[in-house]
């Protein structure tokens, strides 16, 4: 007997347009406050520039390597400091 049910197979991937999303680094700023770390201290310990932090404040995309440096310095994971959010 043949199966006559229609398959309602869901795709594993989103069909949303990635250009409709941006990065938020709000988690980083909250973490700095919680740990009482100044941005200048973060720059020194994570070996990142103040201009990189300025890019992050503006929500611009940055290379992954400074994120790794920041995570190592603050003993956190990327998900603690970065979030993908819909553009407003």
C-alpha positions as CSV (number, residue, x, y, z in Angstrom):
1,X,0.0,0.0,0.0
2,X,1.5,3.3,-1.0
3,X,1.9,6.2,1.5
4,X,-0.4,9.0,0.3
5,X,0.6,11.5,3.0
6,X,2.3,14.6,1.8
7,X,5.7,15.2,3.3
8,X,5.9,18.4,5.3
9,X,9.7,18.3,5.2
10,X,11.3,21.4,6.8
11,X,14.5,22.8,5.5
12,X,17.5,22.8,7.8
13,X,18.4,26.3,6.8
14,X,16.8,29.7,7.0
15,X,15.4,31.3,3.9
16,X,15.7,34.8,5.3
17,X,17.9,37.4,3.7
18,X,21.2,37.8,5.7
19,X,21.4,41.4,4.6
20,X,18.4,42.1,6.8
21,X,20.5,41.3,9.8
22,X,23.3,43.0,11.6
23,X,25.6,42.4,14.6
24,X,25.1,43.8,18.0
25,X,28.0,43.9,20.5
26,X,25.9,45.0,23.4
27,X,26.9,41.9,25.3
28,X,30.5,43.2,25.3
29,X,29.6,46.5,26.8
30,X,27.5,44.8,29.5
31,X,30.3,42.4,30.2
32,X,32.8,45.2,30.6
33,X,30.5,47.0,33.1
34,X,29.9,43.7,35.0
35,X,33.7,43.0,35.2
36,X,34.5,46.7,35.9
37,X,36.9,46.7,32.9
38,X,37.6,50.0,31.1
39,X,37.8,50.0,27.3
40,X,41.5,51.2,27.5
41,X,42.3,48.1,29.7
42,X,40.5,45.8,27.3
43,X,42.6,47.3,24.4
44,X,45.8,46.6,26.3
45,X,45.0,43.1,27.4
46,X,43.3,41.9,24.3
47,X,45.7,43.6,21.9
48,X,43.0,45.4,20.0
49,X,42.9,49.1,19.0
50,X,40.5,51.8,20.2
51,X,39.4,52.2,16.6
52,X,38.2,48.5,16.5
53,X,36.1,49.2,19.6
54,X,34.6,52.2,17.8
55,X,33.7,50.0,14.9
56,X,32.0,47.6,17.3
57,X,30.1,50.5,18.9
58,X,28.7,51.4,15.4
59,X,27.7,47.7,14.9
60,X,30.2,47.3,12.0
61,X,31.5,43.9,11.0
62,X,35.0,43.1,12.1
63,X,37.4,40.3,11.7
64,X,37.0,37.2,13.9
65,X,40.6,37.3,15.3
66,X,40.0,40.4,17.6
67,X,36.9,38.6,18.9
68,X,39.0,35.7,19.8
69,X,41.5,38.0,21.6
70,X,38.7,39.7,23.5
71,X,37.2,36.4,24.5
72,X,40.5,35.1,25.8
73,X,41.2,38.3,27.7
74,X,37.7,38.4,29.3
75,X,37.4,34.6,29.7
76,X,34.1,34.5,27.7
77,X,32.7,33.0,24.5
78,X,31.8,34.9,21.3
79,X,28.1,34.4,22.0
80,X,28.5,36.3,25.2
81,X,29.5,39.5,23.3
82,X,28.0,39.2,19.8
83,X,24.4,38.8,18.8
84,X,22.9,38.6,15.3
85,X,19.8,40.8,15.2
86,X,17.3,42.1,12.6
87,X,18.1,45.5,11.2
88,X,15.7,48.2,12.4
